[in-house]
Amino acid sequence: MLFVVLPAYNEQASLGYLLEDLHTVLNDYSYRIIVVNDASTDQTLDLAREYASRWGSISVLNHSENKGLGGALQTGISHVLNELSKKPEDILITLDADNTHPADRIPLLVQKLEEGSDLAIASRYAPGGEQIGLSLFRKILSWGAGKIMSFFFPIAGVKDYSCGYRAYRISILRRAYNNYGELLMESRSFAAMVELLIKVVPFCQKISEVPLILHYERKQGKSKMKIVSTIKGYLTLIYRLKKEAWSSVEWVEE
């Protein structure tokens, strides 16, 4: 069973296109789509519920208060692990709800897990990957964030730390969740994707990437990424995780 978690905040203009795309691509799979509406102020919730009423494969979770990307992901992942997934071979997939992540990457991600990977990432920096419609500044910001994170938290074979388009083996994700509980993602900003990656990786034996062509030109409306708060979120994450690692070291007096 595939479980697709879609955190959504004010995605009225894009969500329908993505759900239609997913419905086509996932036709050969047993799947459930979980839309987590993060207190949208537009008609995202109504649209998601309309699709859920048409297709039994979609369910909708709703936040009455905005909890950010990390909070929405935490809600969706917790719901799948605690309420839906019953088999260790199940797969959980996350991607953005703004239609910039093409659904056609899902079969490639699933194939990587079937070949033995515990985590597969749709990567803009894998051979064949590309970013379309993104400003040069945003490209540099994403690239720089990845370089900084790879310096502090090196992960063999991973080039794209911040992209949220991933497939997780449920058994691995459950082990991480059992270890951290609701603290699996303390970050509420875009840094949550990096935090989730860093916390899941120790439970993985093999990680793979597949090429992603990010179609930012498909995005409707303004970006939800606030540059200053995003950079602050990354720096705070580095400080917090390094502090936790440092404090866990047992010092022995000679």
N, C-alpha and C positions, 0 to 999 in steps of 0.2 A: 504493500500500500504506500502510495506517495501522499504526503501531507504538505501542502503549499501554504505558507504563512505570509500574508500580505499586510504589513502595517500601512495604514492609509490616513493621511491628514489632508483634507481639502483636495481630493483627487477626483472630483465630480467630472472634470473634462477628460480624464485619462483612464479611469478605472474600467469603464465599459469596454474600451478597446482591448485592454489587457486581458480581461476576463474572457472575451470572445477568442482571443489568441490562445489563451491557456486551454480553453474548452476544445479547440481544434487539435492542438499539439498533444494533449493528454488523453486523447480519445482511445488510445491503445492500452492505457494503464487503468488500474483501480486507484482512484484518487479522491482526496477531499481538499477543498480550498477554504482556508480560514481567513476571512477579512477582519482585521482588527481596526475599527474606526476609532481614531484617537481624538475624540471630541471635535470633529470637523465642524466648521461654521457654515459650510455650503451644503449641498444635497448629497454628499458622499454616502451617508448612512442610508438614506432612502434608496439610492441607486443600488447599493450593495444588497439591501433587503429585497429589492425588486428582482435582481438576478437570483438570489437565494430561493425566492418563491418559484422561479422558473426551472431552476436546476437543483436537484436534491444534493448535488455534490458540493454545494457552497453553504457555509455557515458564517454567521456574522457575530462578532463580539464587539461590544461598545463601551468606550470610556466616557463617563460623564464629565471628566476633567482631563485636559491634555497632559499626558505623561511623557511625551517625547518619543523619539524612535526607540530608545532602549526600553522604555516602559511598554510600548506596544508590542515589541518583539518578545519581551518577557511574558506578557499575557498570552500571546499566541503559542509560544513554545511550551509554557506550563500547561496550557489547555490540551495540547496534543499529547504531551507526556503523561498527564494525569487522567485524562478523560477518553482519549481516542486510540492511541497506539497500543496494541496488544502484542505485537511480534517484534523481536530484536532485529529482523531483517527489514523492517519498515524504514522509509527514507523521509527526512524532513527537508524541504526546500524553502529558502527565503529569497525574495527579490523585491525590488521597489515597485510600488503601485502606480508610478507615474508614466508607465509605458515606455521607459527608456531602456529597459532590459527585455530583449526579445525572448519570447517563450521557447524558441527553437533550440536554445542552449540546454534545456532540461534533459532531452535524451542523451546528450553528450555527458552531462554531469552524472546521470544515472548509470551510464555505461562505465564510467570511471569507478563508481562504487561496486558495480558488479564484477569489475576486474580486480578488486581487492583494496581500493582506497577507502579510508574511513571518512574522509572529507574531500570534497571537490569544489574548486572555486572557479567561477567564470571571471577570467582575468583580462583586463585591458592591456596588460603588459606581456602576456603570453604570445608566442609567435602567431601572427594572424589577427591579434587583437588591435582595436583601434577606438578612438574617441571622436565622434562626429558631433559638431555643433557646440563644442565646449570652448570657452574663451582660453586664450593662451595662459592667462593668469590662473584660471581654475585648473588647467592641465599641470602647470608648474606646482600649484598647491598640492594636488593629489600625489604627484610624483615625489615631491619633497616630504610629504607626510609619510609615504611608504618607506623612503630612505631612512628617515629618523626612526621609525618604528623597527625597521629591520636592524638598525644599529643597536637599539636597546633590547629588542626581543627577536633575535635571529631565528628564522624558521626555514629549514632546508626546503627548497623547491617552491617557496611562496614569494611571488613578486607583487601581488595586489593585496594589500592588507585591509583596505577600507571598503572595497566593493562588497555590497551586501547580497550579491547573487551567488548563493552557495547551496550545496547539497550535503547533508550530514547523515551518517549512519545513525539511526535512532539509538542503538545500543551504546554508542560512544557519547552521544549527546546526553543520554540518561545518566551515564556515569559522571559527567561533568555537572549535571544538574543536581544529582544526589550529593555531590561534594560541596557545591556552592549554594544550592537552594535558590531563594529569591534574590541572592546576591550575585547570581550568574552575570547579570549586567547591571552594575550600579550606575554606570554612565547613562544619562538620558539623552545626550546629544548624539551627533553622528559618530562620536568616538565609541559608541556602544558596539559597533560592528568590529572594531579592532579589539575591544575588550573581550567580546565573545570568542573571537579567533584565538587570542592568547590563552584564554582559560580552557578551551576545548583541546588545543593542540597536544598538551601533555598526555591525553588519553588516546591519541591517534598513533598508529604505527606507520601509516602511509597517507600522504596528502598529494593531491594532483591539481593541476590547473588546466582549464580549457580556454580557448580564445573567445573573448567577448568583444563585439562591436557595440559600444555604448552609443545609443541613438539619442543624444541629448536634444537634437532638433525636434524630437517628437514631444518634448515636454511642454505642457500647457501652463501658462501662468508663470509667476515669479518663482525663483528658486527658494527653497525653504532653508538653505544653508546660509547661516550668518557667519561670515568669514572669521571675525574676531572671536566669537564664542566657540567656533569649531576649533580654532587653533588653541584656545584656552582649554578646551575639553581634552585635546590630545596631550597637552603638557600636564594637565591635572592627572590624567590617566597614567602617564609615565611615572609621575611622582608617587601616586598612590600604590601602584603595583610594585614599584621598586622598594618603597618603604615597607610594604607588607612582606616582601621577600627578605629584606634585610632584618626585620624584626623577628622572622621565623628562624633565623640562624641561632643555633645553640652555642654559646660561648663557653669554653672550658678554660678555667684558670690553671696554669701549670704551677 
